[in-house]
Amino acid sequence: MSSTVTVIEPSRWKNLPPPPGFGVSSTSSKATSKAPASTTASYETLKSKRAWDFAISPAKSLPMQGFMLYMSGGGVQIFSMGIVFMLLSSPFKNLAGINTG
């Protein structure tokens, strides 16, 4: 068996453009003048979105809790009692932690 070695010519790859995000001049003077106004607006949008996510998060857990309650069955076992205790205690924990976040 003969072994062949492939030689890559570097001059062949010099004319390729850089990948997205790796440009040589990534900042320009126009982008820096707009940055404070756009970052403030995007920060306010992000804060609003995170506030809504925080407000809706208890409602998102209701379907999973309902499914767990259904799957635990109607018998009195330690697993079903634990799920019922969790379902009853989580609203009180959320109410107690309103002003801590």
C-alpha positions in Angstrom: 0.0 0.0 0.0 1.3 3.4 -0.8 0.5 6.3 1.4 -0.4 9.6 -0.3 -0.1 12.9 1.5 -2.5 15.7 0.5 -0.9 19.1 0.7 -3.3 22.0 1.2 -2.3 25.2 -0.5 -2.9 28.2 1.9 -3.1 30.6 -1.0 -6.2 28.8 -2.2 -8.1 29.7 1.0 -7.0 33.3 1.5 -9.8 34.7 -0.6 -12.7 33.2 1.4 -14.8 35.6 3.4 -14.7 35.2 7.2 -17.6 33.3 8.8 -20.6 35.3 10.1 -19.8 37.1 13.3 -16.0 37.0 12.7 -15.6 40.1 10.5 -12.5 42.2 10.8 -14.4 45.4 11.4 -17.2 44.3 13.6 -17.9 47.8 15.1 -18.6 50.9 13.2 -19.1 54.5 14.2 -22.8 54.5 13.2 -23.6 51.4 15.3 -22.0 52.9 18.4 -24.1 56.1 18.2 -27.3 54.0 18.0 -26.3 51.5 20.7 -27.5 53.3 23.9 -31.0 54.1 22.6 -31.5 50.6 21.1 -30.1 48.8 24.2 -32.3 50.8 26.5 -35.4 49.9 24.4 -34.4 46.3 24.2 -33.7 46.2 27.9 -37.2 47.5 28.7 -38.7 44.9 26.3 -36.7 42.2 28.0 -37.8 43.3 31.4 -41.4 43.3 30.3 -41.1 39.8 28.8 -39.4 38.4 31.9 -42.1 40.0 34.1 -44.8 38.3 32.1 -43.0 35.0 32.2 -42.7 35.3 36.0 -46.4 36.2 36.3 -47.6 33.3 34.1 -45.2 30.6 35.4 -47.6 29.2 38.1 -50.3 28.7 35.4 -47.9 26.8 33.2 -47.4 24.2 36.0 -51.1 23.5 36.4 -51.4 21.0 33.5 -48.5 19.0 34.7 -49.8 19.0 38.2 -53.2 17.9 37.0 -51.6 15.0 35.0 -49.6 13.9 38.0 -52.7 13.9 40.2 -54.6 11.9 37.6 -51.7 9.4 37.3 -51.3 8.9 41.0 -54.7 7.3 41.2 -57.5 7.3 43.7 -56.0 5.1 46.3 -54.4 6.2 49.5 -50.6 5.7 49.0 -47.6 7.7 50.0 -47.0 8.8 46.4 -50.6 10.2 46.0 -50.5 11.9 49.4 -47.2 13.6 48.5 -48.6 14.9 45.2 -51.7 16.2 47.0 -49.5 17.9 49.6 -47.4 19.5 46.9 -50.4 20.7 45.0 -51.9 22.3 48.2 -48.7 23.8 49.5 -47.3 25.4 46.3 -49.9 28.2 46.1 -49.1 29.2 49.7 -45.4 29.1 49.1 -45.9 31.4 46.0 -48.0 33.8 48.1 -45.4 33.9 50.9 -42.6 34.6 48.4 -44.3 37.5 46.5 -42.1 40.3 47.9 -38.9 38.4 48.0 -38.2 38.4 44.3 
